[in-house]
Amino acid sequence: MPITNWSTAGGDLRVPHFIGLHSVQVFVLAVLVLTALAPGSAGCAANACAPS
């Protein structure tokens, strides 16, 4: 591929590494956003802001 210089013939491990690594980052971001938007969370994740 001209822009990324990834091999299209196979054997290039950068492609699955890129997809796997960034999919994990997207998953973490989605969890943070959904936690912040959850009803009654007030922006606190996993009771981190619960009164003691």
N, C-alpha and C positions, 0 to 999 in steps of 0.2 A: 504494500500500500504506500503510495507516494508521500502522504502527509506524515503518517506515524512511523514509517519504515518497518512495519510489521511484515513478517513473512506470510505470504498467502499459500505457500507450498506445504506448510505444516512444520511441526517441530519447534515453533516459537512459543515459549512458555510465558512471554510477556502478556499475551492476550488473555488467557484464563486468570493470570495473576491480577491484571487490571480489573477485569469484570468481578472477580471474587472479592477483592479488597474494597472496591468502591460500593459493591452491593451491601457489604457489612456496614459501611459508613452511612449509606442511605437508610438502612434498617435502624441504626441507632438514632439517627436524626428523626425518623418517623416516630419512634417510641417517645422521644423527648417532646415532640410536638403534640402527639396524642395525649400524653400525660398532662401537659400544660392546658390542653383544651377540655380535659375531662371535667364533668360537672362536680363541683365541690372541692376541686383540687387547689384552687387559689394559687396555682403556679408552683405548688410544692410537690416534689417527687418522693414517693415512698415514705410518707409521713415525716419528711425531714423538717418540716415547719410546724409539726404538731406541738401544742403546748405541753410542757412537762409538769 
